[in-house]
Amino acid sequence: MSFSQKLAIVTGGASGIGLATANLLRARGAQVIVWDIQGDSKPVDITNVPAIAEALREMDHVDILVHSAGIQTYGTATSTSEEVWNRTMLVNVTSAFLVTKAVIPKMLNAGGGSISLVGSVQSVGAVANSAAYVTSKHALLGLTRSIALDYAKQGIRCNCVCPGAIDTPMLRWSAAQTDDPEATLVACAQVHPLGRLGQPDDIAKVIAFLSGEDSAFVTGTAFLADGGAMVPIGGAAFQENGTARAKI
Ligand SMILES: NC(=O)c1ccc[n+]([C@@H]2O[C@H](COP(=O)([O-])OP(=O)(O)OC[C@H]3O[C@@H](n4cnc5c(N)ncnc54)[C@H](O)[C@@H]3O)[C@@H](O)[C@H]2O)c1
């Protein structure tokens, strides 16, 4: 699928899934603008309204928006501090509102477009000790569905991409918070029936599909790209320890 003549914004495009997506869209002909607080591009903090407005000032239209910027936080409903809760909501949820609010009018100028919000399997399920993160990723699915419904007739599609565990700096940072990072990464890989971690390119290819005409009839979805992680009832451990396996 070619994206020549298309203008794409990728938030969080300096690292991980966003970086792979920016590279793939560029390789397929799009003009890609990265909004991130790190890396080579002009810095854009996606929680800062004036910074977003300034970044958009010279752009007359936008065809593709990929919102990949996000942070991982940990804690239960009782152990999560208000500071961590508010920061998680700001960076993961409010930013998506602010960016889509600013970009959608530019997309309408282009006669439509495609938005991919990067959620997670945690947009449709939960892992332990991640109350703020899980809540933030569920919220992105709500925003996805609202945008899909409100702008469908104006030619804007919006989908929530829901990756499993992807080998990025974020996942490596998460693993580094545990006693045995290597064992944690192996365990993360085993969560997927496909038996490996996802790679940033696995998700970039899905986002490219959702960004182009091949997905013209797809909107409002929680689009799982999770190596089958959400398939087993009770999770991988439930089956791997034999409890769900019949002897015959
Ligand atoms: N890696 C995984 O296993 C995984 C799984 C499911 C979902 N996700 C989601 O995918 C998205 C990308 O994750 P990743 O693993 O590529 O992480 P990453 O840490 O490699 O990249 C995230 C990028 O977002 C940028 N960012 C953070 N705050 C920002 C801000 N205020 N303004 C602008 N940029 C900001 C960071 O600088 C970084 O470059 C995130 O939303 C994450 O929650 C990741």
The ligand as a Gaussian input file, in Angstrom:
#p B3LYP/6-31G(d) Opt

LIG

0 1
 N        5.733000      -2.142000      24.381000
 C        4.641000      -2.829000      24.698000
 O        4.709000      -3.997000      25.112000
 C        3.294000      -2.177000      24.533000
 C        2.178000      -3.023000      24.601000
 C        0.912000      -2.480000      24.442000
 C        0.787000      -1.123000      24.238000
 N        1.870000      -0.311000      24.197000
 C        1.657000       1.112000      23.966000
 O        2.317000       1.462000      22.773000
 C        2.675000       2.840000      22.818000
 C        4.150000       2.961000      22.470000
 O        4.879000       2.222000      23.418000
 P        6.392000       1.777000      23.190000
 O        6.520000       0.452000      23.800000
 O        6.777000       2.026000      21.793000
 O        7.088000       2.815000      24.205000
 P        8.404000       3.710000      24.096000
 O        8.669000       4.153000      25.487000
 O        9.462000       2.969000      23.357000
 O        7.925000       4.952000      23.215000
 C        7.016000       5.878000      23.728000
 C        7.383000       7.243000      23.192000
 O        6.429000       8.195000      23.693000
 C        7.135000       9.374000      23.955000
 N        6.403000      10.226000      24.896000
 C        6.129000       9.987000      26.190000
 N        5.529000      11.044000      26.743000
 C        5.412000      11.974000      25.775000
 C        4.904000      13.306000      25.737000
 N        4.383000      13.883000      26.822000
 N        4.948000      13.979000      24.564000
 C        5.490000      13.408000      23.469000
 N        5.999000      12.175000      23.448000
 C        5.969000      11.468000      24.585000
 C        8.462000       8.905000      24.542000
 O        9.446000       9.933000      24.496000
 C        8.779000       7.720000      23.649000
 O        9.577000       8.102000      22.548000
 C        2.349000       3.320000      24.235000
 O        1.122000       3.997000      24.206000
 C        2.229000       2.022000      25.020000
 O        1.377000       2.175000      26.118000
 C        3.133000      -0.811000      24.328000

